[in-house]
Amino acid sequence: MKLTKLERLNLINQYTILAKLSPDDAEHYEELKTILEDGYEIFYSSLDMWISEDMPEEEGKFVLDILDLYRFIEDYKSRSPNSLVLENHYSIFRGFDGNNEGQYMGFARFLILTQGKFSEQKKYLRKNDNLNSHSPMIEIYKKLLLKWEKLGRPYHLNDSQIKEILGISE
């Protein structure tokens, strides 16, 4: 990362203020100030290592789409409490793999826990380890979405549509 002297000066001033506002973290802010004051470019990456990479819009849309699908699955389950669908492993949203799909998992958590969207998923947070599936899910979800797409993305799913999406054979 390259920083101009003016950018460095602005960051130095901000870290000075933060050190005063957060005495418990003052030592950390002082270290960051020294890196900037002395121009230790090799350590500039420590200034922004807590900032995530941008999540592309298409990936965000994918998470929204899969949560929409699971909203409609939840609606079906509430209308059909005795269905075999309830026994299927994928009848609940499993989240995303924390090791390999962390940005997806973080976005799902943001939507559900911070924004309060898809609140029907909150009841599964213990079951799905706070949306951490501990195994890759993106490819599985892509297949589910593809099946839903082929059905025309209906909002009110019936028994045969759910079974087709989840791959349940009778």
C-alpha positions, 0 to 999 in steps of 0.5 A: 500500500502506498500512502501520501504524506497527507494521508499519513498525517491524517491517519496519525492524527486519527490514531492520536485521537483514538489513543486518547479515547481508548486508553486500553488500546493506546499502545496499539494506536501508538505503534500504528502512529510510529509506523506512519510517522517513520514511514515503515511501508513494510508494515502499512498492511497492518493498518488495514488488515481488519478491513475485509475485501469487497464482496462482489454484488453477484455474491451478495445476490447469491446469499440473498437468493439462497435465503429467499429460497429458505424463507419459502421452504420455511413457509412450506414447513409451517404449512405442512408440519408432517411432511417428509421434507422436515427430515431432509438434511438440507431442509434448514439453512446450514450456513456457509463454511467458516474456513472457506466461505467466510465472507458469505457466512459473514454476510448471512450473519449481517443480514440475519443478526444485524439487519434483522432480515430472514428472522425465521433463520434465528431459531436454527443458530444453535443447530447450524453453529451460528451459520457455520456449516463446517463444510463447503455449501456454495456448490450445493446451494447453487444446485438448489437455486438452479432447481428452483429457477427451473420451477420459475422461482415460485414463492409458494412451494408445494410438496412436489416442488420442495422435494424436487429442489431438495432432491427427495425421492419417494 
